[in-house]
């Protein structure tokens, strides 16, 4: 952090695997663009090559949004997990620019970001987990517990259930975790022709992939399935049972 009397902006670097429309990527972009530019020097680093994205149009849209907000964007151009040397520019950036905060999203970026930021002596490291099954994958659990949770300043969970699993399943110390709910934009006001105006009520429920949920929802709701390869949002009307899997 800047020493006392240093009035320079806080230097924040956001680290993601790739740019796109996934929930984690959208949250990372929105969090970065909404930081006050008068107080923060903002950079977003994407470790993967932009050219290998599922949708190049989505990447173009994300780049345009970030640049319009005055956020510097850096691509590390990794095309394989084995390209360890491709992380060198991130270390150089963190070290040479005396970055104050590294905020990483999802497991790969959390793991590499924590290691590199520690080596670069970044004062604050925020590792943001965006949910997974917490089943199997013993090496991932060990990395979460001994590298990410111990090396980062805090490991963020997006739900109370995820935070519970971090502690009870991965055996991470409770003091190393923090629950921060994802923000949900307020839906637009219903028009006279909107079915919600007739049925009265709007709901939104987050369901982890592989789990089931039975919900009675008055009116119209938005069901978001989290943790799947691609987030899926489903509109429902009326009252009924919802099963996510």
N, C-alpha and C positions, 0 to 999 in steps of 0.2 A: 504494500500500500504506500501511497505517497507519504513522505515524512511530514511531520508537523511544519506548517508554514509553506508547504508546497501546494500551490493552488492549481496544478495541472489537472486535466481531466483523468478520471479513472480509466485505465486501459483494460477493456473487457474483450476476450476472445471466446466466441462460441464455436464449438467443434461438433460436426455431424459427419456421418458416413457419406451422405449424398444429398443433393437437393431434389425435392419432389413434393408429392402431395400427401405422403404418409402423415399420420398424426404427430409423431415425434418431430419430423422435419418442419411441419407447419408451426408447431409450438416454438421450436428453436428460432424460426424466422420471425415470428410475431414478437417473441420476447426480445430479440435483438433490435428489431426496428422500433420498438416502443420505448427503448431506453432513451432518456433525455439526451439529445446530442449536445446540449450545453454543458452537461456534466460528465458524459461518457464518450470515450474514444472507442468506437465499435468496429469489430472485425468478425466476420464469419468465415471459418475454414471448413471446407468440405474435403475429406480425405480421398474420396473416390473420383475417378476421371469423369467429367461431365458427359463425355461421349458414350459412356456405357449405361446411361440412364434408361429406364423403361420408356419414358416419354421425354424426348428432347424439348417438346413444347412446354412441358411443366418446368423443366430446368430453365428455359428461357424466361418464363413468367416469374419464377422465383428470383432469378438474377435481376430482372427489371425492377421487381418490388424492392429488393435490397438496395440496389443502386439509387433508386428514386428516393429512398429514405436516408441516403448518405452513408450507407454501410459499406465498408471495404470488403470485397469477397476474394478469397484465395483458394485455389484448387491445388491439392497435392498430387493429383493425377495418378493415384494408385489404381491399378487394374487387377491386382491380386493381393491376397492377404499375406503372401510370402515376400512382398516388396517392402521389407523392413526399412531399407535405406530411404524410402520415399517419405519417411517421417522426419528426416533431418531438417527440412525447411520450417517445420513447426517448432522444433527445438530452437532453431536460430531466431525465429520471430519472437518467441516467448522470452528468450534470453536477451537479445539485443534491444528490444523495445521496452524491457522492464514491465511486462504485462502484469497487471494487478490481480485479475480474475480469469480463470479458465472455466468455462461452463460447457461440459460435454454431455452428449445425449446418446443413449443406447450403449449396449455392452462393449462393442469393439472400440468405440471412441472413448468410453469410460476407462477401459483398461489401458490403452495406449496413451490417452490424454493424462491419466493420473501418473503413469511412469515418467513421461516426458516432462510434465509440468513440475514434478518433484526434482528431476535433474536440473531443470532450468530455474529452480527456486522461485516458482510462482507462489505468492503468499496465500491465495485463496483458490481452492480447487473444488468445484461443484460437479459431482457426477450424478446425472439424472437418468434414472432407470424408468423405462416406459412399459413395464410389465412383461412377464413371460410365465410359462407354466410352473416353474420351480420344481419340475419333475426330471429325474435323471440328470445328465450332464454334470457329473461330479467335479470335473475340472473347472467348469464355469462357476460352480458354487465356491470352490476354493479360491478362485481369482476374485470373486465378489467379496469374500470374507477377508482374505489376507492382503490383497493388493489394492482393490478399489476402496473398500470401506475403511481400511486402516490408512491408506495413503491420501485419500481425498479429505477435504475439510468436512464434507458432509455427503451422504448418499441419499438422494431424494427419491421418495416413493410417490407415485401418483394416486395411490389409494391406501386406505387403512389396511385392506386385505394384503396388499403387496408389502406394506411395512411389517405386518405380522409375519408373513412368510420369510422376509429377510431375517427376522429375529429367530423364529421357531424352526424354519427349514434350513436356512443357510448358516444359522448360529452367528449372525452378525450382532455386535454389541448394540443395544437399543440406542445408546447415546451417539452412535455413528450414523443413525438414520433420521430422516425428517420427512414428514408427510406434507406435501404441497399439492392440493387439488388443482387439476387443470381448469382454467377458466372456460366457461361456456358462454358465448355471446348471447345477449338477450334477443329472443326471436322478435321479428317485426310484429306490429299490432295487426290483429286480424281485421280483415275487411268484412263488409256485410255479406259478401258472397262466400266467405271462407268457411269451410266446414267446421273449423275450430270454434267459430262464433256460435254455431248452432249447438255443438256438443259441449262446449264449455270446458276448456282446459288444455294445457300443453305439457307434455312430460318428456324427459330425456333420461335414459338409463344406460349406463356403461356395463357391458358384459364381457368378461374375460374369455378369450378363445378357449374352447374345450370345456366350458362350463355351461350349465343350463340355468335358466331363470324363468319362473312362472310369475307373470305380473299382470295385474288388472289395472289398465290405464284408462281413466276417463278421458274422453276426447281424443286428441291426436297426439302421438308421441314420436320421438326419434330414438331408435335403438341403435347404439353404436357398439360393434363387436371389436374389442381391443386385443392386440397381441397376435392377430392373424397376419399372414404375409402381406395382406392389404386390408386396411381398416374398411369395414363395411357398415354403411348406414342404411337403415331400413325405416320407412315411414309406416306407421300403423294408425288405424282409425277405429274408434270404438273401444270395446273392452274385450280382452281375450288373453289367451296364454301365449307367451313368447318363449321360444326355445332357441338358445344359441349354442352352436357347436362347431 
